[in-house]
Amino acid sequence: MLSMLLLLLVGAMTAVTAAPHHAPRVPGHALRVPQHVPRHVPRHAHRYVPPHASERAPWHVTRHAPQHAPRASLEDVRFLLWTSNNAGDGEYQTLKIGDLNSLGHFNGNNPTVVVVHGFSNHGYEGWPVEAKTELLKLGSYNVISVEWGKLAVAPWYPSAVKHVPQVGNLTARLLDWLHEAAGMQAAGVQVAGHSLGAHVAGAVGQNLKNFRLPFITGMDPAGPWFYDNPESSRLDKTDADFVQVIHTNGGSMLAGCVGLKDKIGHVDFFPNGGKHQPGCTIGGSWMDLLTGGCSHGKSHMYWIESINGTPAFVSRPCNDWATYTKGVCNSCGQGCLNMGFHVDRSLEGTYFLNTNRHQPFAIGAVPSPHYEPHYGA
């Protein structure tokens, strides 16, 4: 097992990167990406691990990894718009900054939700589309998916990390333009990002010029190369009026984790302790356990379910998971919170909860801390 973990580390840290040729300079808060290989990782290895079917981690192995990152620039970023008037999965419109004709069905009086995918994913498929469907069931929303897949291609994780502040800055420009040209109501805007997309969301908040971002949801923010970065170079609670973070795979890579475990939001939720999720360990595959793919992806599954799902993800304030599991935090204290889309933005702190192994994940009424999640159908 140790050799496998070392192989995963090698794939993450030895990927060759190529800077974009046409990307603009990003002031001030650009990410610090280390240019050296850590001393404990062999310098001669050059392999990466094959992706999980749905959640790909940045250390994917094949015997024939490409030698150079594909050329891509901010011109490859697209903003895909869905509304109740064009709700089909493939019926998105493409918003173009400065082009009023591209606004289509955008309605500035409706709330706007921006979703941002992570590494080796796309904005026109997978969880962003599932989120769109649930949001449009809930009400009349402008749902904007940031499609930056060409800048976040596997196995080039270091290259994707470099693009995070640039994509965030460009998305901020879009929102500033929508606020000015389309009358978008600032109070109704929120950004939800998964993995690297969570840090993109933070960069959006840092770069807005015309208004302050009200709400960010960070779904298991990516850990590799972000632990040592200053707050200005990753998602942080200063990036919006309210930042909730859902930790589902936080910890070290040696522990099979790819997310940040640090408390970086106004509210930090740690479902099932925030390290490994039910159904991803016992009964899960070894590759999912090693790469964190399954637990990492549970964060956006929980968030999407919270949009319309019942019961709610009821969470209790507690200092840590060990204390929670001892039953010390049975009372709600200053108040229990529902994790996810409908979170109460007036409270802050660290919250813990249990979930089921399969959908519906939410348990609802606060269970005993010794609750054993069911396996589902």
PyMOL commands that set and color helices and strands:
alter all, ss='L'
color gray80, all
select helices_A, chain A and resi 2-13+74-76+100-103+127-138+149-151+157-181+186-188+196-207+231-233+237-239+253-255+286-291+293-308+321-325
alter helices_A, ss='H'
color red, helices_A
select strands_A, chain A and resi 78-82+93-95+112-116+142-147+189-194+215-219+242-246+267-271+313-317+337-339+349-353
alter strands_A, ss='S'
color yellow, strands_A
deselect
rebuild
show_as cartoon
